[in-house]
Amino acid sequence: MESSHTEKLDNLIADALHSEPQQSVPRLLHAHVMVRVRIAAIAAQERRRFRANLLAGAAILLVPLVLAGGSAALLGTFAGQAWAVPGGAGYYIDSLSAVISAQFGPQVSLWLAALFPALCLLSALRLLNRETTRRRE
């Protein structure tokens, strides 16, 4: 019953419009459509960039945590034995830093201790710089 009503309505509209002269398409229609298509493409590109940056940021934050947790598990720090000795990481880390200091000098052990956070910071800054240069283009 509903379909016959819509068919009648469609026929009435078609009959009413059949006698009307057809108008031409506006001249700027194509340009407006292309602008909207470009905007949709830019939005899709921004979504992809956001996902990639989110994954890169998560990797920058999670990989060091996983590595620290894995090394702590291998060294047995979760068993509570390392917390009772000087340095907080057990004699293994203390002896390793002593060997590095004796072999190469105390400055090298300080540089090695600062190297990992510096690399994490530089990689985060590089990602941020790359995003700001892309947005300027």
GUZAPA-594141 format. One record per residue (C-alpha): residue in one letter; x, y, z; residue number from 1. Coordinates in Angstrom, 2 decimals, m for minus. Each point is the difference from the previous one (the first is absolute). Layout:
REM residues N
- aa,px,py,pz,i
- a,X,Y,Z,NUM $
...
//
This chain:
REM residues 137
- aa,px,py,pz,i
- m,0.00,0.00,0.00,1 $
- e,2.83,2.31,0.84,2 $
- s,1.80,m0.68,m3.28,3 $
- s,m3.01,0.96,m2.14,4 $
- h,m0.27,3.31,1.85,5 $
- t,3.68,0.80,m0.62,6 $
- e,m0.33,m1.04,m3.64,7 $
- k,m2.93,2.38,m0.45,8 $
- l,1.97,2.77,1.65,9 $
- d,3.01,m0.70,m2.22,10 $
- n,m2.20,0.09,m3.11,11 $
- l,m1.55,3.32,1.07,12 $
- i,3.43,1.53,0.56,13 $
- a,1.31,m1.33,m3.31,14 $
- d,m3.04,1.40,m1.87,15 $
- a,0.38,3.39,1.69,16 $
- l,3.69,0.22,m0.79,17 $
- h,m0.37,m1.29,m3.56,18 $
- s,m1.58,3.21,m1.17,19 $
- e,2.68,2.17,1.66,20 $
- p,3.01,1.07,m2.06,21 $
- q,3.30,m1.51,1.10,22 $
- q,2.48,2.42,1.47,23 $
- s,3.70,m0.13,m0.60,24 $
- v,2.46,m0.95,2.69,25 $
- p,1.59,2.96,1.82,26 $
- r,3.45,0.87,m1.33,27 $
- l,1.74,m0.29,3.36,28 $
- l,m1.57,m3.33,0.97,29 $
- h,3.03,m2.01,m1.13,30 $
- a,2.37,2.27,1.91,31 $
- h,m2.10,m0.26,3.18,32 $
- v,m0.17,m3.78,m0.29,33 $
- m,3.77,m0.23,m0.50,34 $
- v,0.62,2.18,3.07,35 $
- r,m2.14,m2.33,2.09,36 $
- v,1.80,m3.04,m1.41,37 $
- r,3.37,1.57,0.91,38 $
- i,m1.24,0.76,3.49,39 $
- a,m1.11,m3.61,0.44,40 $
- a,3.39,m1.25,m1.26,41 $
- i,1.86,2.30,2.41,42 $
- a,m2.17,m1.19,2.89,43 $
- a,0.73,m3.64,m0.86,44 $
- q,3.72,0.77,m0.21,45 $
- e,m0.09,1.72,3.40,46 $
- r,m1.73,m3.04,1.50,47 $
- r,2.73,m2.28,m1.36,48 $
- r,2.72,2.35,1.31,49 $
- f,m1.63,0.13,3.42,50 $
- r,m0.14,m3.79,0.22,51 $
- a,3.63,m0.31,m1.08,52 $
- n,1.15,2.62,2.50,53 $
- l,m2.05,m1.61,2.74,54 $
- l,1.63,m3.36,m0.68,55 $
- a,3.47,1.57,m0.16,56 $
- g,m0.55,1.84,3.27,57 $
- a,m1.28,m3.16,1.66,58 $
- a,3.05,m1.87,m1.27,59 $
- i,2.34,2.71,1.29,60 $
- l,m1.60,m0.24,3.43,61 $
- l,m0.65,m3.72,0.23,62 $
- v,3.17,m1.49,m1.49,63 $
- p,2.29,1.47,2.70,64 $
- l,m2.43,m1.12,2.70,65 $
- v,m0.13,m3.52,m1.41,66 $
- l,3.78,m0.12,m0.33,67 $
- a,0.47,1.27,3.56,68 $
- g,m2.53,m2.52,1.28,69 $
- g,1.65,m2.81,m1.93,70 $
- s,3.46,0.88,1.22,71 $
- a,m1.33,0.31,3.55,72 $
- a,m1.59,m3.43,m0.29,73 $
- l,3.22,m1.51,m1.36,74 $
- l,2.08,1.58,2.74,75 $
- g,m2.41,m1.18,2.65,76 $
- t,m0.93,3.38,1.39,77 $
- f,m3.59,m1.10,0.47,78 $
- a,1.13,m2.57,2.54,79 $
- g,0.94,2.80,2.38,80 $
- q,3.67,m0.80,0.15,81 $
- a,1.16,3.07,m1.86,82 $
- w,m1.77,2.51,2.20,83 $
- a,2.14,m0.86,3.02,84 $
- v,3.37,0.74,m1.62,85 $
- p,1.55,3.35,m0.85,86 $
- g,m0.98,1.51,m3.32,87 $
- g,m3.47,m1.55,m0.02,88 $
- a,0.78,m2.31,m2.89,89 $
- g,2.25,m2.50,1.67,90 $
- y,3.69,m0.66,m0.19,91 $
- y,m0.22,m0.89,m3.67,92 $
- i,m0.78,3.55,m1.12,93 $
- d,2.40,1.46,2.54,94 $
- s,2.81,m2.23,m1.19,95 $
- l,m0.86,0.69,m3.64,96 $
- s,0.15,3.75,0.57,97 $
- a,3.25,m0.42,1.93,98 $
- v,1.54,m1.96,m2.88,99 $
- i,m1.15,2.60,m2.54,100 $
- s,1.36,2.82,2.17,101 $
- a,3.33,m1.77,0.49,102 $
- q,0.34,m0.94,m3.64,103 $
- f,m1.12,3.20,m1.69,104 $
- g,m0.20,2.60,2.74,105 $
- p,m2.89,1.28,2.08,106 $
- q,m1.20,2.35,m2.73,107 $
- v,m0.86,m2.90,m2.30,108 $
- s,m2.23,m1.65,2.58,109 $
- l,m1.80,3.31,0.48,110 $
- w,m0.41,0.37,m3.74,111 $
- l,m1.37,m3.54,m0.28,112 $
- a,m2.44,0.67,2.84,113 $
- a,m1.26,3.13,m1.78,114 $
- l,0.01,m1.51,m3.48,115 $
- f,m3.26,m1.95,0.17,116 $
- p,m2.24,2.84,1.28,117 $
- a,1.67,2.36,m2.46,118 $
- l,m0.75,m2.34,m2.90,119 $
- c,m3.64,m0.28,1.10,120 $
- l,m0.26,3.79,0.24,121 $
- l,1.64,0.55,m3.38,122 $
- s,m2.28,m2.49,m1.72,123 $
- a,m3.07,1.68,1.51,124 $
- l,1.26,3.43,m1.10,125 $
- r,0.69,m1.33,m3.48,126 $
- l,m3.56,m1.28,m0.30,127 $
- l,m1.34,3.32,1.21,128 $
- n,2.21,1.96,m2.42,129 $
- r,m1.04,m2.20,m2.90,130 $
- e,m3.67,0.63,0.76,131 $
- t,0.44,3.77,0.23,132 $
- t,1.85,0.12,m3.32,133 $
- r,m2.72,m2.11,m1.67,134 $
- r,m2.72,2.35,1.21,135 $
- r,1.80,3.02,m1.43,136 $
- e,0.05,m1.52,m3.50,137 $
//
